[in-house]
Amino acid sequence: VDWSLGPAKTAGMDATRALFAELKIKPTITNLPMARPLPFGGEQTAFQEALKPLADDAAFAAGIGCSKMMLVLGATGPVPKEEHRKSVRDRLAAISEVLQKANIRLGLEFLGVPQFRQGRAGGPPVHPFIWTLPETVQLAKDCGPNIGAVLDVWHWHHSGGTIDDILKTDKSRIVHVHVSDAKQIQLGGK
């Protein structure tokens, strides 16, 4: 089951383990616990400070039997793609090092729905970033051995992804899978 770190930490490790045992479910993945604008925005000093409690959060997650965290990767960035990618890569590499100490893997969920790649009317300009499985996996490889992709089939479908994209992905880089089951709808009034 996906679970929330904050309430679990408030309850404590023993109570959280007991609850999962009583419910007979395994804590599978939780969100990376960094408050916006982190991890990709904000000042570098604030990011460095946020790595300290991340180590405790990772140890807590491991202590209750969870070995995965996830982070949504925005489909756009505030600056051109290569500049944004370098900043994202550097910060993910630092996160990777912290999480490795607790044997935690990080899954990056790409957002493939076309609307996520467009700016808002009257809003600041946006630059396309990463919204496909192959690009997400390549970024993960550049960041650390414990980083991979969350394969959300809804976003994969809307990114124009193919079965071949999935088959070509090293299975060690698929950290988690989200399966969507939606009623087929007609678009465009047809």
Buried (B, 14 or more C-beta within 10 A) or exposed (E): EEBEBEEBBEEEBEEBBEBBEEEEEEBBBBBBBBEEEBBBBBEEEBBEEBBEEBBEBBBBBBEBEBBBBBBBBBBBBBBEBEEBBEBBBEBBEBBBBBBBEBEBBBBBBBBBBEEBBEEEEEEEEBBEBBBBBBBBBBBBEBBBEBBBBBBBBBBBEBBEBEEEBBEEBEEEBBBBEBEEEEEEEEEEEE
